[in-house]
Amino acid sequence: MKIIRLFCANGFTTEMMTKKMQQAAEKLGLDYDIKAFPYAKIRDEGPKADVILLGPQIRYNLKHVEKDYPTTPVILMDMRLYAAMDGEAMVKQAQVALEK
């Protein structure tokens, strides 16, 4: 099982995205554990992640997160995909990052 953690300002909007992503992962036959958290929880949940996704509203933290987690892929969620709640596209981005 691969662990994907999404972080945003409060975790509420990203929680909707996790549901869409989990559905897409299941449809694609991928064994992913996908959960959302507020950015304040990154110290607790970031070390557990195989991939970290950051919501567009906290994009200013990207460099800091990449520095803190140098061996973990960190993806900034595309604002258009995020707004459209395109879970399948986000799962595919995470999948590519996991394969590197």
C-alpha positions in Angstrom: 0.0 0.0 0.0 1.2 3.5 -0.9 0.4 6.4 1.3 -0.6 9.7 -0.2 -1.1 12.7 2.0 -2.8 15.9 0.9 -2.3 19.1 2.8 -4.2 22.4 2.5 -5.0 25.4 4.7 -7.6 23.7 6.8 -8.2 20.3 5.2 -11.9 20.7 4.3 -11.8 21.2 0.6 -9.0 18.7 0.2 -11.1 16.2 2.0 -13.5 16.2 -1.0 -10.5 15.7 -3.3 -9.3 12.7 -1.3 -12.7 11.0 -1.8 -12.5 11.6 -5.6 -8.9 10.3 -5.6 -9.7 7.2 -3.6 -12.5 6.4 -5.9 -10.2 6.8 -8.9 -7.5 4.7 -7.3 -9.9 1.9 -6.7 -11.2 2.1 -10.3 -7.6 1.9 -11.5 -6.8 -1.0 -9.2 -4.2 0.9 -7.1 -3.7 0.2 -3.5 -3.4 3.7 -2.1 -4.2 5.2 1.3 -5.2 8.7 0.6 -6.0 11.2 3.4 -6.2 15.0 3.8 -5.0 17.1 6.6 -4.6 20.8 7.5 -1.0 22.0 6.8 -0.5 22.3 10.6 -0.4 18.4 10.7 2.4 18.0 8.2 5.0 17.3 10.9 2.9 14.4 12.1 1.7 13.0 8.7 4.4 14.0 6.2 6.9 11.4 7.4 4.4 8.6 6.8 3.8 9.7 3.2 5.1 8.1 0.0 3.8 11.2 -1.8 2.9 14.6 -0.5 0.4 16.8 -2.3 -0.1 20.5 -1.4 -3.3 22.4 -2.1 -3.0 25.5 -4.2 -3.8 27.8 -1.3 -0.6 26.8 0.5 1.7 26.8 -2.6 4.0 29.2 -0.9 5.1 26.3 1.4 6.4 24.2 -1.6 10.1 24.9 -1.2 10.0 24.5 2.6 8.2 21.1 2.3 10.6 19.9 -0.4 13.5 20.8 1.9 12.0 19.1 4.9 11.1 15.9 2.9 14.0 15.5 0.3 13.3 11.8 -0.4 9.5 12.2 -0.7 7.9 13.4 -3.9 6.1 16.7 -3.3 3.4 17.8 -5.8 1.7 21.1 -5.9 -1.9 20.4 -6.9 -2.8 22.1 -10.2 -5.4 24.8 -9.4 -7.6 23.8 -12.3 -7.6 20.1 -11.4 -8.2 21.0 -7.8 -11.2 23.3 -8.7 -12.6 20.7 -11.0 -12.1 18.0 -8.3 -10.4 15.8 -10.9 -9.4 13.0 -8.6 -8.3 10.7 -11.5 -5.8 13.2 -12.8 -4.4 13.8 -9.3 -4.1 10.1 -8.8 -2.2 9.7 -12.1 0.2 12.5 -11.0 0.8 10.8 -7.8 1.3 7.5 -9.6 4.0 9.0 -11.9 5.8 10.5 -8.8 5.7 7.1 -7.1 7.3 5.4 -10.2 10.3 7.7 -10.2 
